[in-house]
Amino acid sequence: MSTRPASSRYQCTTIATALQEARNLLEGLSETPKLDAEVLLARVLNRDRSHLRAWPERTLSPDEFDRFHELMLQRQSGTPVAYLFGEKEFWSRTFKVRPDVLIPRPETELLVDLALTAMTASQTADILDLGTGSGAIAITIAAECPFARITATDLSPEALKVAQENADRLGVRNVRFQPGNWFDAVASDGRFDLIVSNPPYVADDDPHLSRGDVRFEPSLALKGGLHGLDALRIIARDARDHLNPHGQLILEHGFDQANAVADLLEVFGYTEIRHHQDLQGHFRVTTARR
């Protein structure tokens, strides 16, 4: 797959050949070249990936080849697969995503799991999601706990538009979206039983910001200051004034930031500070009580 117009290169290309060329194209550019190629071609063919393995000798039509070629060129340039499709699965739901919002990641499902564990589906609770982005966290909690009242905030108007679109499309009505920076978006006397957040926690000079998919994601949702702790510090400090007695704070953070987050929470007087491991065994989420 070269950068020449696809139509000038079409030569009865099979699924197997197209996938091999795509893998070669993405080798060294993507961490998952084989998976990327299969996912993109399956989308073009409107089939699942098992179809590709069952029919490797099937010939692509010129239109299918052209569409696959265009997607591969965009992926070669670094555009994340989620932005190419405009969607990403999270907690078995499909969320719309655009470059205005961070792409939901599997490790964030741990935060949702801990939030749901703190409640039951029939429980009435007031919950705040800070920096909601696509709305994946807030909408998932709202859908799983229909009697809860969810407030979700974000500084980015564009992100809030995406989040509202996701809530409308998924039929979730018990979440409201508020514009503003962290707690500026809620009333000074607003109180919540649970506050959750996946804030920006990457150090501003982290070299990973210039690599891979994150190059295309909004820096506002990634950069957390010199040590990546700026937003975490603000949330830990101000959440005390917005949590009900014995209310719980749940924070996602970097895989190597658990001790630093615990130190912040201790300074601000929280108790029952606990770290929780993601599927890779990293302490990714910390919980605490007022």
WONOR-V852305 format. One record per backbone hydrogen bond with DSSP energy under -0.5 kcal/mol. CO is the residue of the C=O (numbers start at 1). NH is the residue of the N-H. Records with the same first field share a line. If there is no record, write none. Layout:
BEGIN
CO: NH ; NH
END
This chain:
BEGIN
5: 8
6: 9 ; 10
13: 60
14: 18
15: 19
16: 20
17: 21
18: 22
19: 23
20: 24
21: 25
22: 26
23: 27
26: 29 ; 30
30: 28 ; 33
32: 36
33: 37
34: 38
35: 39
36: 40
37: 41
38: 42
39: 43
40: 44
41: 45
42: 46 ; 47
43: 46
48: 51 ; 52
49: 52 ; 53
50: 54
51: 55
53: 56
55: 58
56: 16
58: 15
61: 65
62: 66
63: 67
64: 68
65: 69
66: 70
67: 71
68: 72
69: 73
70: 74
71: 75
72: 76
73: 77
74: 79
75: 78
80: 84
81: 85
82: 86 ; 87
86: 97
88: 95
90: 93
93: 90 ; 95
95: 88
98: 101
105: 108
106: 109
107: 110 ; 111
108: 112
109: 113
110: 114
111: 115
112: 116
113: 117
114: 118
116: 119
120: 123
121: 147
123: 125
125: 127 ; 149
126: 193 ; 194
127: 151
128: 130 ; 196
129: 153
130: 198
132: 135
135: 139
136: 140
137: 141
138: 142
139: 143
140: 144
141: 145
145: 148
148: 150
149: 127
150: 176
151: 129
152: 178
153: 131 ; 132
154: 180
155: 157
156: 160
157: 161
158: 162
159: 163
160: 164
161: 165
162: 166
163: 167
164: 168
165: 169
166: 170
167: 171 ; 172
168: 171
171: 173
174: 150
176: 152
178: 154
180: 182
181: 184
182: 185
183: 186
187: 190
192: 244
193: 248
194: 128
195: 250
196: 130
197: 252
202: 224
203: 206
206: 209
207: 210
208: 211
212: 215
213: 216
214: 217
218: 221
219: 222 ; 223
222: 202
224: 230
225: 204 ; 228
229: 233
230: 234
231: 235
232: 236
233: 237
234: 238
235: 239
236: 240
238: 241
239: 242 ; 243
242: 192
244: 247
247: 290
248: 195
249: 288
250: 197
251: 286
254: 257
257: 261
258: 262
259: 263
260: 264
261: 265
262: 266
263: 267
264: 268
265: 270
266: 269
271: 289
274: 287
276: 284 ; 285
278: 281
282: 278 ; 284
284: 253
285: 276
286: 251
287: 274
288: 249
289: 271
END
